Amino acid sequence: MTQKSLFFGLFFAVCLFLTASTLQAGPSQNEDENSRAFDSFSIFREGRGRNMLTGGLGISIFDNQVYYNIYFAPELVFGKVGVGIDLNFRIDEDGHLRKEDWNDGASSYLRLIRYVRYGNKHDSLYARVGQIDAARLGHGSIMYLYRNNASYDTRKIGLEFDLDFADFGFESMTSDLTSFDIVGIRSYVRPLRKTNWPILGGLEIGLTYAGDFRNNTNLIATPQSLYPKFVDGQQVFNPALGHAKGSLNIWGIDLGVPLVRLPMLDVDAYTDFVKIAGYGSGGLFGVSATLKNLEPFLTLSARLEHRIVGDQFQFSYFDPLYEQDRFSEELLKGDTSYVRTRVNELVNYTSPGPGIYADLGASVLNTVHLFGSYQRLYRTERGGQLHLGARFENTGASVLLRADYYKRDIGAESDVFTLDDRSLSVIEFGYYPQPYLLLSIVYQWTYLPVRKDGDVIGYDPIRRVEPRVSIHFEL
């Protein structure tokens, strides 16, 4: 066992001890749903706490390769405990199972359990094991909506674990429990909580660390390593002649205070400062507002931030596309290759200047769930980020819609909906001819791993289309 694995194993052992202590002591005052914190993405994502039994037949098309799919994907809820299963048998035209779904040994079978969770984000106790599809720490200035599964074929078993003791607490995550490749921890205190002072009594001070410990993460180009070739605006380089700087480490500090606390309205102000070790730094000032306790009619949360971005810095460095563009290698003739790395892109990221960020999440009648976020930096051509999501899945309606779209490094407005290697997209549209029978089609812009000697050396974007016939029950 490596020293890194031993250290983080001990850390999570302490977490389990604290969990047992918390369950024995009972919920903290923050467990009261009327005072529970929300953020815009939580409002969009939650509201799915129902027992759903889904299974059926479909046709998966991966870059013109056709597979017949038999799948079973129930989501079960027992109080605060939720379990998601994802079982797919993709069979090619010759009657063989798709080998990429089962080529990771025992891990392929463990990953059939998509997740097991206790509670939800912002509860006094929250834990999730399995697929991590929206990890975030604090206000998201270091890690926001990070996904540990860059592809269905490279699924990992990660962990999110948060505890809130009212006076202090922490948020934590790791991308992979077998290797601890990425680890993020935010600890926080509320030093004046017991004073009952207005505004300052709710002061929260947080300290965040996130790191990627893989050998090829912090790899940058040197003058002698550069190739005269650009891919998506990045100059590629020879990894053997590049400079490996070890692990990538990011630190942050944040302050937040409540400005308004009313039965139906919360307003908070906050500020973050973040430093990427060996590179640049940035800061932000933000305000968030939440309309609550109007269920089932409306729940809404929004944020607005002024961001100040220095050279060699990006906010939310661990984002939904981090695993896909962290490191990408392409083989040339012989044993040579060239690579692109996100950190080398960071090195050449100069004078981005100030900008804005805004997001909004809403739930209407517990039926329509919406999310949107946008960043625009004023002095750089490729500083735009867009994330849009929508869900309409009321079991009493005859149609179903699920959509999620993310795009980073947007330059011209014509790039907003261009699908490339800086995009993620999934859309499912369906019709219920009977309450239990769903006819739908899934369109997905996703990624397939590129392997060399069994190791993943990058990801190629692919278009996946899947018509489905599903049996769909709410238990």
SVG drawing of the C-alpha trace seen along z (x, -y; Angstrom):
<svg xmlns="http://www.w3.org/2000/svg" viewBox="-52 -43 67 58">
<polyline fill="none" stroke="black" stroke-width="0.4" points="0.0,0.0 1.4,-3.4 1.9,-6.2 -0.8,-8.2 -3.4,-5.4 -2.5,-4.8 -2.9,-8.5 -6.3,-8.8 -7.4,-5.4 -6.8,-6.7 -8.6,-9.9 -11.7,-8.1 -11.5,-5.8 -11.8,-8.9 -14.7,-10.0 -16.5,-6.7 -15.9,-7.1 -17.3,-10.6 -20.3,-9.3 -21.1,-6.7 -20.8,-9.5 -23.1,-11.7 -25.8,-9.0 -25.7,-8.3 -26.0,-11.9 -28.8,-12.6 -29.1,-15.3 -27.7,-18.7 -29.9,-21.8 -29.0,-22.1 -31.0,-18.9 -34.2,-20.9 -35.5,-21.0 -36.8,-24.5 -33.3,-25.8 -31.5,-23.5 -29.1,-25.2 -29.7,-24.9 -27.8,-25.7 -29.0,-26.0 -27.7,-22.6 -29.2,-20.8 -32.6,-22.2 -32.3,-20.9 -30.9,-17.5 -33.0,-16.6 -36.7,-15.9 -35.9,-12.4 -36.3,-10.7 -38.8,-8.1 -38.6,-4.4 -38.4,-3.9 -38.2,-0.5 -36.9,-0.9 -35.8,1.7 -36.2,2.5 -34.7,2.9 -32.8,0.5 -30.4,0.1 -27.0,-1.6 -25.0,-3.0 -21.4,-3.9 -19.8,-5.5 -21.8,-3.4 -21.3,-0.2 -24.8,1.2 -25.5,3.0 -28.7,4.4 -29.1,3.4 -31.0,5.1 -30.9,2.9 -32.1,2.7 -31.7,-0.6 -33.8,-0.9 -33.4,-3.7 -34.5,-2.7 -35.0,-5.0 -35.3,-3.8 -35.7,-6.9 -32.4,-8.8 -30.7,-5.9 -30.7,-5.7 -29.4,-3.0 -28.9,-3.2 -28.3,-0.1 -27.0,-0.3 -27.0,3.1 -26.5,3.2 -26.1,6.1 -24.9,4.6 -24.9,7.4 -23.4,6.9 -24.7,8.2 -22.7,11.4 -24.3,12.1 -21.3,11.1 -21.3,8.9 -19.5,5.6 -16.1,6.3 -15.4,2.8 -18.3,3.1 -16.6,6.0 -12.8,5.8 -11.9,4.4 -12.3,7.6 -14.1,7.4 -14.5,3.6 -16.8,4.1 -19.2,6.0 -18.9,3.7 -19.7,0.8 -23.1,2.3 -24.1,0.6 -24.1,-3.0 -24.2,-4.6 -25.2,-4.1 -25.9,-7.3 -27.1,-8.6 -28.8,-12.0 -28.3,-14.8 -25.7,-17.5 -26.0,-20.1 -27.6,-17.7 -25.7,-17.4 -24.6,-13.9 -24.1,-13.1 -22.3,-10.2 -22.2,-8.8 -20.1,-5.8 -19.9,-4.9 -20.3,-7.1 -19.6,-10.8 -21.4,-13.0 -21.6,-16.4 -18.9,-16.8 -18.6,-20.3 -16.7,-21.9 -17.8,-25.1 -18.9,-27.7 -17.3,-25.7 -14.3,-28.0 -11.9,-24.9 -14.2,-22.0 -17.7,-22.3 -19.8,-19.5 -16.7,-17.3 -17.4,-13.8 -15.2,-10.9 -16.4,-8.9 -15.0,-10.3 -16.6,-7.4 -19.0,-4.6 -16.0,-2.3 -13.8,-3.8 -16.1,-3.9 -14.6,-4.4 -15.8,-3.9 -15.5,-7.3 -16.7,-8.8 -18.3,-12.0 -18.5,-12.5 -19.7,-15.6 -20.4,-16.2 -21.9,-19.4 -21.6,-19.7 -23.3,-23.2 -20.2,-24.9 -17.8,-23.3 -17.8,-20.7 -16.1,-19.4 -16.8,-18.3 -14.6,-15.7 -14.3,-13.6 -12.0,-11.2 -12.4,-10.2 -11.3,-6.6 -11.3,-4.6 -8.7,-2.2 -6.1,-4.9 -7.1,-8.2 -6.0,-10.0 -8.0,-13.1 -8.8,-14.2 -10.7,-17.3 -11.3,-18.5 -13.0,-21.6 -13.1,-22.3 -15.1,-25.2 -16.0,-26.8 -18.8,-29.1 -17.0,-30.8 -19.7,-33.3 -22.8,-31.0 -23.7,-31.1 -23.6,-34.9 -26.9,-35.4 -25.4,-38.6 -27.1,-39.7 -25.1,-38.8 -21.7,-38.2 -23.3,-35.4 -23.6,-33.4 -20.1,-33.9 -18.6,-30.8 -14.8,-30.5 -13.7,-27.7 -10.3,-26.3 -10.2,-24.1 -7.6,-21.8 -7.8,-19.7 -5.1,-17.7 -4.5,-15.4 -1.6,-12.9 -1.3,-11.2 2.2,-11.3 1.2,-12.9 -1.2,-15.5 1.3,-18.3 3.2,-17.9 4.1,-21.0 6.0,-21.7 9.6,-22.8 11.0,-24.7 12.7,-21.5 9.5,-19.4 7.2,-21.5 5.8,-20.2 4.8,-22.6 1.2,-21.5 -1.9,-22.9 -4.9,-20.9 -8.0,-22.9 -5.8,-26.0 -3.2,-24.1 0.3,-23.4 1.2,-19.8 4.5,-18.5 6.7,-15.4 6.0,-14.1 9.5,-12.6 11.0,-16.0 8.4,-17.8 8.7,-18.8 6.8,-16.8 6.2,-18.9 4.7,-16.2 1.2,-16.5 -1.2,-19.4 -2.3,-21.2 -4.9,-23.9 -5.7,-25.8 -8.5,-28.2 -10.0,-30.2 -13.6,-31.5 -15.8,-33.7 -19.6,-33.8 -22.2,-35.6 -26.1,-35.5 -27.6,-38.9 -31.3,-37.9 -33.0,-35.0 -36.8,-34.9 -39.2,-32.0 -39.3,-32.1 -36.1,-33.9 -32.4,-33.4 -29.7,-35.8 -26.0,-35.3 -22.8,-37.1 -19.4,-35.4 -15.9,-35.8 -13.3,-33.2 -9.6,-33.4 -7.9,-30.5 -4.2,-29.7 -3.0,-26.9 0.4,-26.0 3.1,-26.9 0.7,-28.9 -1.7,-31.7 -4.5,-32.9 -8.0,-34.4 -10.7,-35.8 -14.4,-36.4 -17.2,-38.3 -20.7,-36.8 -24.2,-36.9 -26.8,-34.1 -30.5,-34.1 -33.0,-31.2 -36.8,-31.2 -37.9,-28.3 -40.9,-26.8 -43.1,-27.5 -43.3,-23.8 -44.7,-22.3 -45.2,-25.5 -41.7,-26.9 -38.2,-26.5 -35.5,-28.7 -31.9,-29.6 -29.5,-31.9 -26.0,-33.2 -24.2,-36.2 -20.4,-36.6 -17.8,-39.1 -14.6,-37.1 -11.1,-38.4 -8.8,-36.0 -5.0,-36.3 -2.5,-34.8 -2.3,-31.0 -5.5,-30.5 -9.0,-29.1 -11.9,-28.9 -13.5,-25.5 -10.4,-23.7 -12.0,-20.4 -15.1,-20.7 -17.3,-18.2 -14.7,-17.8 -11.6,-17.6 -11.0,-13.8 -11.4,-14.1 -8.9,-16.9 -6.5,-16.4 -4.1,-14.5 -4.4,-13.4 -1.8,-11.5 -1.7,-10.6 0.7,-8.0 2.9,-8.9 5.2,-6.6 7.4,-4.3 7.5,-4.9 7.0,-8.6 3.9,-10.5 2.6,-14.0 0.4,-15.1 -1.9,-17.9 -2.4,-18.6 -4.8,-20.9 -2.1,-22.3 0.0,-23.2 -3.0,-25.1 -3.0,-26.9 0.6,-27.9 -0.4,-29.8 -3.5,-31.3 -2.6,-35.0 -4.5,-38.3 -8.0,-36.8 -9.0,-39.8 -12.3,-40.2 -15.6,-38.6 -19.0,-37.5 -20.6,-34.2 -24.3,-33.5 -26.4,-30.4 -30.0,-29.6 -31.8,-26.5 -35.6,-26.1 -38.2,-23.5 -41.8,-24.2 -44.6,-22.0 -42.0,-19.3 -42.4,-18.5 -40.2,-20.9 -36.6,-21.2 -34.3,-23.7 -30.6,-24.7 -28.4,-27.2 -25.0,-28.7 -22.8,-31.0 -19.3,-32.5 -17.9,-35.3 -14.4,-36.8 -14.1,-40.2 -10.5,-40.1 -10.1,-36.7 -11.6,-35.1 -12.1,-31.6 -13.3,-32.3 -16.9,-31.4 -18.6,-28.5 -22.2,-27.4 -24.2,-24.7 -27.9,-24.0 -30.1,-21.3 -33.8,-20.5 -36.0,-17.7 -39.7,-17.1 -40.6,-13.6 -43.9,-13.8 -45.3,-10.2 -48.8,-11.6 -47.8,-13.3 -47.5,-11.6 -44.1,-12.9 -40.6,-12.9 -37.7,-15.2 -34.2,-15.0 -31.4,-17.3 -28.0,-18.3 -25.4,-20.3 -22.0,-21.6 -19.5,-23.6 -16.2,-25.2 -13.8,-27.6 -16.4,-29.3 -15.1,-32.0 -17.5,-33.4 -21.2,-33.0 -21.4,-30.7 -19.4,-28.2 -22.0,-27.9 -23.7,-24.8 -20.9,-23.4 -20.1,-19.8 -16.4,-19.1 -13.9,-17.8 -14.9,-20.7 -18.6,-19.6 -20.8,-17.1 -24.4,-16.5 -27.2,-14.1 -30.9,-14.4 -33.7,-11.9 -37.2,-12.5 -39.9,-10.0 -43.6,-9.3 -45.8,-7.2 -48.5,-5.3 -49.3,-3.6 -48.5,-4.8 -46.0,-2.0 -44.5,-1.9 -42.0,-4.5 -40.9,-4.9 -37.8,-7.2 -34.7,-8.1 -31.4,-9.1 -28.8,-11.3 -25.5,-11.6 -22.2,-13.4 -19.8,-11.4 -16.3,-10.0 -14.6,-6.7 -11.2,-5.9 -8.1,-5.5 -5.8,-2.8 -2.1,-2.0 -0.8,1.2 -4.0,1.3 -3.7,-2.2 -6.0,-5.1 -4.0,-7.8 -6.9,-10.0 -10.5,-10.2 -12.1,-10.7 -15.6,-12.3 -18.3,-10.1 -21.9,-10.5 -24.2,-7.9 -27.9,-7.4 -30.1,-4.9 -33.8,-4.2 -35.5,-2.6 -38.6,-0.7 -38.8,-0.8 -41.0,0.6 -41.2,-2.2 -42.9,-1.9 -43.0,-4.1 -43.1,-1.9"/>
</svg>
